């Protein structure tokens, strides 16, 4: 198990996916999970997606990053 994992939360799933791709180039051994967009694929955030991404990350401690205010609100509620 990794000591640290990264959780990325974005209103746009493609942004979260792109940042994960970029970070994997610099830190290939760090587990990175993402929660991007709403459950139906729109722009926004999903409490359930954030909660699942946090649970799926094998890191002992998570470093969480978000893009806008409601991402922070849902992240705070989920973790």
MMTF fields as JSON, N, C-alpha, C and O atoms, coordinates in Angstrom:
{
  "mmtfVersion": "1.0.0",
  "mmtfProducer": "UNKNOWN",
  "numBonds": 315,
  "numAtoms": 316,
  "numGroups": 79,
  "numChains": 1,
  "numModels": 1,
  "chainsPerModel": [1],
  "groupsPerChain": [79],
  "chainIdList": ["A"],
  "bondAtomList": [4, 2, 8, 6, 12, 10, 16, 14, 20, 18, 24, 22, 28, 26, 32, 30, 36, 34, 40, 38, 44, 42, 48, 46, 52, 50, 56, 54, 60, 58, 64, 62, 68, 66, 72, 70, 76, 74, 80, 78, 84, 82, 88, 86, 92, 90, 96, 94, 100, 98, 104, 102, 108, 106, 112, 110, 116, 114, 120, 118, 124, 122, 128, 126, 132, 130, 136, 134, 140, 138, 144, 142, 148, 146, 152, 150, 156, 154, 160, 158, 164, 162, 168, 166, 172, 170, 176, 174, 180, 178, 184, 182, 188, 186, 192, 190, 196, 194, 200, 198, 204, 202, 208, 206, 212, 210, 216, 214, 220, 218, 224, 222, 228, 226, 232, 230, 236, 234, 240, 238, 244, 242, 248, 246, 252, 250, 256, 254, 260, 258, 264, 262, 268, 266, 272, 270, 276, 274, 280, 278, 284, 282, 288, 286, 292, 290, 296, 294, 300, 298, 304, 302, 308, 306, 312, 310],
  "bondOrderList": [1, 1, 1, 1, 1, 1, 1, 1, 1, 1, 1, 1, 1, 1, 1, 1, 1, 1, 1, 1, 1, 1, 1, 1, 1, 1, 1, 1, 1, 1, 1, 1, 1, 1, 1, 1, 1, 1, 1, 1, 1, 1, 1, 1, 1, 1, 1, 1, 1, 1, 1, 1, 1, 1, 1, 1, 1, 1, 1, 1, 1, 1, 1, 1, 1, 1, 1, 1, 1, 1, 1, 1, 1, 1, 1, 1, 1, 1],
  "groupList": [{"groupName": "UNK", "atomNameList": ["N", "CA", "C", "O"], "elementList": ["N", "C", "C", "O"], "formalChargeList": [0, 0, 0, 0], "bondAtomList": [1, 0, 2, 1, 3, 2], "bondOrderList": [1, 1, 2], "singleLetterCode": "X", "chemCompType": "L-PEPTIDE LINKING"}],
  "groupTypeList": [0, 0, 0, 0, 0, 0, 0, 0, 0, 0, 0, 0, 0, 0, 0, 0, 0, 0, 0, 0, 0, 0, 0, 0, 0, 0, 0, 0, 0, 0, 0, 0, 0, 0, 0, 0, 0, 0, 0, 0, 0, 0, 0, 0, 0, 0, 0, 0, 0, 0, 0, 0, 0, 0, 0, 0, 0, 0, 0, 0, 0, 0, 0, 0, 0, 0, 0, 0, 0, 0, 0, 0, 0, 0, 0, 0, 0, 0, 0],
  "groupIdList": [1, 2, 3, 4, 5, 6, 7, 8, 9, 10, 11, 12, 13, 14, 15, 16, 17, 18, 19, 20, 21, 22, 23, 24, 25, 26, 27, 28, 29, 30, 31, 32, 33, 34, 35, 36, 37, 38, 39, 40, 41, 42, 43, 44, 45, 46, 47, 48, 49, 50, 51, 52, 53, 54, 55, 56, 57, 58, 59, 60, 61, 62, 63, 64, 65, 66, 67, 68, 69, 70, 71, 72, 73, 74, 75, 76, 77, 78, 79],
  "secStructList": [7, 7, 1, 3, 3, 3, 3, 3, 3, 3, 1, 1, 2, 2, 2, 2, 2, 2, 2, 2, 2, 2, 2, 2, 2, 2, 7, 6, 6, 1, 3, 3, 3, 3, 3, 3, 1, 7, 6, 6, 1, 1, 1, 1, 7, 7, 2, 2, 2, 2, 2, 2, 2, 2, 2, 2, 7, 7, 7, 1, 3, 3, 3, 3, 3, 3, 1, 1, 2, 2, 2, 2, 2, 2, 2, 2, 2, 2, 7],
  "xCoordList": [0.844, 0.0, 0.893, 1.9, 0.516, 1.254, 0.936, -0.174, 1.934, 1.684, 0.695, -0.237, 0.891, 0.011, -0.675, -0.1, -1.902, -2.637, -3.185, -3.244, -3.584, -4.127, -5.554, -5.847, -6.431, -7.825, -8.054, -7.85, -8.481, -8.765, -10.262, -10.919, -10.807, -12.232, -12.392, -11.854, -13.128, -13.338, -14.782, -15.46, -15.235, -16.577, -16.659, -17.754, -15.516, -15.47, -14.625, -13.453, -15.221, -14.505, -13.236, -12.24, -13.247, -12.057, -10.906, -9.741, -11.219, -10.161, -9.516, -8.29, -10.324, -9.789, -8.957, -7.881, -9.451, -8.72, -7.399, -6.381, -7.41, -6.188, -5.146, -3.96, -5.577, -4.629, -4.044, -2.852, -4.879, -4.35, -3.293, -2.244, -3.561, -2.597, -1.282, -0.208, -1.369, -0.17, 0.599, 1.817, -0.108, 0.558, 1.207, 2.258, 0.605, 1.181, 2.544, 3.376, 2.772, 4.078, 5.15, 6.287, 4.789, 5.748, 5.84, 6.896, 4.738, 4.696, 3.964, 2.833, 4.601, 3.907, 3.509, 2.623, 4.142, 3.851, 2.816, 2.444, 2.353, 1.371, -0.038, -0.385, -0.848, -2.212, -3.055, -3.116, -3.696, -4.508, -5.903, -6.067, -6.901, -8.285, -8.954, -8.539, -10.01, -10.659, -12.168, -12.761, -12.762, -14.216, -14.496, -14.293, -14.958, -15.202, -16.604, -17.085, -17.26, -18.593, -19.668, -19.392, -20.893, -22.039, -22.264, -21.597, -23.196, -23.501, -24.034, -23.867, -24.674, -25.211, -24.328, -24.775, -23.07, -22.093, -22.092, -21.397, -22.844, -22.863, -21.745, -21.01, -21.63, -20.68, -21.224, -22.379, -20.402, -20.797, -20.032, -19.072, -20.449, -19.788, -20.818, -22.014, -20.331, -21.184, -20.619, -19.493, -21.401, -21.015, -20.656, -19.645, -21.487, -21.272, -19.969, -19.234, -19.673, -18.422, -17.209, -16.214, -17.303, -16.193, -15.985, -14.857, -17.07, -16.994, -16.386, -15.547, -16.796, -16.272, -14.792, -14.011, -14.398, -12.993, -12.101, -10.98, -12.597, -11.825, -11.683, -10.599, -12.756, -12.724, -11.846, -11.211, -11.805, -11.037, -9.539, -8.757, -9.132, -7.714, -7.01, -7.414, -5.954, -5.27, -4.285, -3.68, -4.12, -3.199, -3.669, -4.867, -2.701, -3.04, -3.572, -4.443, -3.051, -3.497, -3.749, -2.981, -4.822, -5.166, -4.853, -5.13, -4.278, -4.128, -5.223, -5.207, -6.161, -7.305, -7.195, -6.847, -7.496, -7.449, -8.782, -9.353, -9.27, -10.567, -10.464, -9.516, -11.457, -11.376, -12.243, -11.778, -13.445, -14.347, -15.041, -14.922, -15.758, -16.359, -17.236, -17.111, -18.133, -19.005, -18.233, -18.655, -17.115, -16.246, -15.723, -15.699, -15.305, -14.797, -15.9, -15.654, -17.111, -18.232, -18.527, -18.648, -18.642, -18.919, -17.77, -17.992, -16.544, -15.371, -15.38, -15.106, -15.689, -15.745, -16.822, -16.625, -17.94, -19.02, -18.679, -19.07, -17.947, -17.686, -16.549, -16.541, -15.603, -14.4, -14.296, -13.349],
  "yCoordList": [-1.172, 0.0, 1.241, 1.292, 2.232, 3.492, 4.346, 4.316, 5.108, 5.998, 7.087, 7.377, 7.697, 8.765, 8.381, 7.707, 8.823, 8.716, 10.09, 10.972, 10.264, 11.538, 11.32, 10.356, 12.226, 12.244, 13.563, 14.631, 13.489, 14.675, 14.806, 13.859, 15.982, 16.245, 17.438, 18.515, 17.24, 18.314, 18.312, 17.285, 19.471, 19.587, 18.951, 18.707, 18.685, 18.127, 16.862, 16.897, 15.748, 14.468, 14.465, 13.867, 15.115, 15.132, 15.895, 15.569, 16.903, 17.623, 16.703, 16.627, 16.01, 15.084, 13.988, 13.642, 13.445, 12.39, 12.912, 12.225, 14.124, 14.711, 14.999, 14.746, 15.524, 15.806, 14.503, 14.436, 13.461, 12.171, 11.657, 11.171, 11.76, 11.328, 12.078, 11.48, 13.385, 14.208, 13.838, 13.67, 13.71, 13.372, 11.993, 11.792, 11.049, 9.708, 9.725, 8.85, 10.718, 10.863, 11.241, 10.776, 12.076, 12.549, 11.628, 11.521, 10.961, 10.125, 8.818, 8.619, 7.94, 6.729, 5.764, 4.934, 5.853, 4.916, 5.434, 4.721, 6.66, 7.244, 6.868, 7.123, 6.265, 5.942, 7.217, 8.034, 7.364, 8.543, 8.089, 7.334, 8.555, 8.286, 9.615, 10.666, 9.546, 10.778, 10.687, 9.608, 11.858, 12.008, 13.255, 14.375, 13.061, 14.195, 14.175, 13.136, 15.314, 15.448, 14.836, 14.28, 14.952, 14.415, 12.955, 12.414, 12.326, 10.918, 10.691, 9.608, 11.711, 11.554, 12.193, 12.411, 12.499, 12.964, 14.449, 14.899, 15.224, 16.667, 17.34, 16.69, 18.647, 19.445, 19.612, 19.997, 19.325, 19.409, 18.384, 17.792, 18.17, 17.173, 16.213, 16.504, 15.082, 14.031, 13.547, 13.055, 13.688, 13.179, 11.697, 11.264, 10.927, 9.481, 9.161, 8.266, 9.885, 9.653, 9.979, 9.255, 11.066, 11.464, 10.416, 10.01, 9.991, 8.982, 7.684, 7.079, 7.255, 6.023, 6.167, 5.244, 7.316, 7.534, 7.546, 7.039, 8.122, 8.12, 6.698, 6.306, 5.933, 4.559, 3.659, 2.735, 3.921, 3.085, 3.366, 2.566, 4.485, 4.832, 4.047, 4.115, 3.296, 2.47, 3.22, 2.615, 4.509, 5.272, 5.304, 5.357, 5.271, 5.357, 6.736, 6.866, 7.76, 9.143, 9.735, 9.504, 10.498, 11.093, 12.578, 13.316, 12.99, 14.404, 14.688, 14.129, 15.545, 15.805, 17.191, 18.161, 17.27, 18.521, 18.69, 17.724, 19.924, 20.197, 21.479, 22.248, 21.711, 22.875, 24.057, 25.193, 23.859, 24.957, 24.698, 23.614, 25.694, 25.659, 24.47, 23.881, 24.089, 22.958, 21.64, 20.685, 21.583, 20.403, 20.279, 19.187, 21.401, 21.411, 21.0, 20.225, 21.515, 21.197, 19.692, 19.063, 19.121, 17.687, 16.843, 15.8, 17.287, 16.574, 16.571, 15.542, 17.699, 17.784, 16.87, 16.264, 16.763, 15.892, 14.415, 13.583, 14.095, 12.692, 12.089, 10.885, 12.903, 12.351, 12.785, 12.41],
  "zCoordList": [0.0, 0.0, 0.0, 0.706, -0.795, -0.851, 0.361, 0.893, 0.784, 1.909, 1.521, 2.272, 0.346, -0.108, -1.41, -2.265, -1.536, -2.782, -3.113, -2.256, -4.359, -4.813, -5.292, -5.999, -4.897, -5.341, -6.057, -5.482, -7.319, -8.116, -8.317, -8.748, -8.006, -8.168, -9.104, -8.847, -10.181, -11.139, -11.615, -11.589, -12.046, -12.62, -14.01, -14.518, -14.619, -15.973, -15.947, -15.57, -16.347, -16.266, -17.104, -16.7, -18.256, -19.111, -18.461, -18.691, -17.657, -16.944, -15.915, -15.834, -15.136, -14.129, -14.792, -14.305, -15.895, -16.604, -17.164, -17.092, -17.723, -18.283, -17.221, -17.427, -16.092, -15.01, -14.474, -14.173, -14.352, -13.903, -14.884, -14.463, -16.17, -17.186, -17.047, -17.11, -16.86, -16.705, -15.44, -15.482, -14.312, -13.051, -13.093, -12.485, -13.794, -13.897, -14.592, -14.351, -15.453, -16.098, -15.076, -15.162, -14.123, -13.122, -11.914, -11.29, -11.583, -10.371, -10.681, -10.238, -11.433, -11.887, -10.775, -10.976, -9.611, -8.528, -7.529, -6.596, -7.718, -6.809, -7.291, -8.444, -6.415, -6.829, -6.956, -6.037, -8.106, -8.379, -8.783, -9.741, -8.049, -8.423, -8.723, -8.234, -9.548, -9.984, -9.827, -9.844, -9.675, -9.677, -10.499, -10.03, -11.716, -12.596, -13.155, -13.608, -13.124, -13.698, -12.819, -11.756, -13.29, -12.558, -12.914, -13.797, -12.232, -12.498, -13.911, -14.474, -14.484, -15.84, -16.904, -18.03, -16.555, -17.53, -17.807, -18.719, -17.054, -17.242, -16.457, -15.714, -16.632, -15.876, -14.463, -14.277, -13.486, -12.083, -11.277, -11.77, -10.043, -9.21, -8.629, -8.587, -8.191, -7.653, -6.322, -6.257, -5.275, -3.964, -4.048, -3.494, -4.743, -4.85, -5.578, -5.16, -6.669, -7.394, -6.521, -6.531, -5.774, -4.904, -3.815, -3.535, -3.215, -2.155, -2.686, -2.019, -3.865, -4.462, -4.813, -4.579, -5.373, -5.739, -4.5, -4.534, -3.411, -2.165, -1.629, -1.197, -1.652, -1.148, -2.017, -1.508, -3.319, -4.25, -4.232, -4.744, -3.651, -3.643, -2.543, -1.383, -2.893, -1.9, -0.999, -0.114, -1.208, -0.374, 1.076, 1.355, 1.997, 3.421, 3.781, 4.641, 3.126, 3.321, 1.95, 1.017, 1.827, 0.536, 0.499, 1.445, -0.6, -0.919, -1.946, -3.043, -1.6, -2.467, -3.087, -2.414, -4.372, -5.119, -5.84, -6.346, -5.881, -6.494, -7.309, -7.149, -8.198, -9.064, -8.63, -8.722, -8.173, -7.83, -6.493, -5.922, -6.006, -4.679, -4.375, -3.301, -5.294, -4.978, -4.96, -4.308, -5.666, -5.572, -4.152, -3.584, -3.58, -2.216, -1.241, -0.317, -1.444, -0.564, -0.593, 0.458, -1.784, -1.894, -1.372, -0.758, -1.612, -1.091, 0.429, 1.046, 1.034, 2.49, 3.057, 4.111, 2.383, 2.829, 2.66, 3.478, 1.59, 1.253, 2.063, 2.316, 2.468, 3.128, 4.576, 5.267]
}
